[in-house]
Amino acid sequence: MNNEQPKTPTNRTPNRFNNGPRTFNNSRNQNFRPRPAVMQTRLLNNSISPAHSTASPIKTVSNTTIKPLANSATLHPTPYNSSSLRLSEPNGLQPALSSQPHRIVLGKGARKHPEMVKHIAGARMNVVRKESRGSGGGRRSGPAKPFVQTSGEVIPPLAADSVRIIPLGGVEEIGRNMTAVEYGNDIIVIDIGFQFRDENTPGIDYILPNTKYLEERREKIRAVLVTHGHLDHIGGIPYIMPRIGNPPIYTRLLTSVLILKRQEEFPSVEKLDIKVVEKDEAITIGKLRVKFFAVTHTIPDAMGVIIETPYGSIVHTGDLKLDHVDGIPVAEEEAEYARAFPETKNPVAGKTPTNVLLLMADSTNVENPGFSIPEKVVHKNIEEIIKNVKGRLIIATFSSLLERLLKIIDFAEKYGKKVVVEGRSMKSNLEICKHLGLLKAKEETMISTDDMDNYPPDRIIILATGAQGDEFAAMMRMSNKTHAKIKITPRDTIMLSSSVIPGNERAVQKLKDNLSRQGAKIIHYRIADVHSSGHANRDETAWIHRKIHPKFFIPVHGYHYMLRVHGDIAKEANGLREEDVVIPDNSSIIEIQNGGAKIVKLKEKAASGLVLVDGFSVGDVQDVVIRDRQMLAQDGIFIIFGIINISNGKLKKSPDIISRGFVYLRESQDLLHEVRILIKDTIEKSTRGQNPINVDFVKDNITDAVSKFLLTKTAKRPMVIPVILTI
């Protein structure tokens, strides 16, 4: 979510408006830890079946694969030999496309050339005709294991003249973006993301949106619309789709491939029903008409969503920024917004000129003034560094910034340099680019780490993961001198082509310190324009608001303060009143009532308890578990082993004590001696007059007495666990 898709003058990587070869990514965080799975790449010759459409099915065509071409709004066939698609790459790139028989339906791009349709990642593909009905008929229901409910209230039924919007995640944090739009008997879900753990959830893998509201109404869910392929928008799909009935997913082509790639890590999950759409397409889902529009972001095929209701359109932008030159949006941006949101000279009373009832828009960077740095400026600066650097160049960035990675490879080939790729996720994503025809470098440009010594250092460029200081990423292993094949030298130049994600400041500083100790020169975004965010700054956001011109506004994708700032921008841009802007919390129930006359936030909320992925467990981890982990991390554990003589209630011998993360026992013998005396006295007092002995009562007394004593002596509160046996 940290870069845009720029407009370029060449046809190698055109911008997202002309649907040429496009780069894409699926992660902004390198600390993503997928479930173990064997990753294979092969295309399966499954049968092509008709879409949910009145159109007749297309015929099966052999020996073609979908390959986007430059400066083309359509897809064209490229012959292939299916037996040659098992990969064994000398440069170490790992296969990444799924071999699972998910079902993909191609949209408008394929409709123009139905003869070229073929299987991607083993999916069955169908053609969706324009205005085809995608109400979800025939979808398969996955296993619905219920979440543990921790919150939620009795929610009033939706009135016939109202539209209900529920942000299930992404409005109190960065991540787990998910929004539900409900009208009549239809629910449309926008994005299903996850959030990485924070300091309040130690030991947790991911945090998911709470979907109990949807689980209880799964028969009304008609579709999931996915705006783009970042993990905070697609990461929750394997966990949540089976729980909400596995409705069809509508998204653009590259996003669909990224979703399938992630599904490889969950082989037991029910197969997805994916329908590929394009930016100028209109479809019918249930009784609602849905259209799409292209937006600029760090990942190609990013799109916004327009859901048409009888009272006006509901617009969700997804993550976005603007492609611009010195603060002036390029012509393609102007044209796309004019196409998606045409203004009428004589709007109907009570409606805006664009007939947009509600806008939901990205709030991530609204605090930053002006316009963000265009990606083409970043490309120009990186090219100059590659051209003029003396010695070896190591570039660390997000594996998700594939447009930038492909540009770096192009520049390396232009100046006669070789590229080494280090990092599993980066290799995997580049392999996807290669299969889609986006990676056009000569085979000899990409080399393995074993071949580096065959070239002088000034001809080597290393692309590595770990710019955020991730513990096990390639860049951190180089800085710690634990990388098996790459050692940092004083002649090396390190470029950190990424910003610092909040919370990673210390890890990044440690990374820079370790690299500096080895004499390397470091270039980063604070001293050179080698990185650009993928989210709109304040002035860009105001421009977007003026173009879309909504009647009501709900800010999404950000912390509460960001949403407040975004609300103020909406009021300034279009003169919205205070009551026209609703600042939501996760699971807030917001309704546009009385046929679009007013917007209100109900006092009732949908279930909002944390849903956590903890190892193989998915659901509601009890608060006591989280508190125990926090206590162990802060003050450690103090375990007492004692044996009580059941006949007289006294200790058979001095109790054993084990401590971890509290005090160093060898240097705390006096403290331990006092604790043992306290334990002996507490046991004797607790067992006096008892026959038989109540062991639980004794353990509780030991816990209380020892905890108070240790707090008095050390000002720490370790977790005290007595283990008592009776003989």
Disulfide bonds with the S-S distance in Angstrom:
none
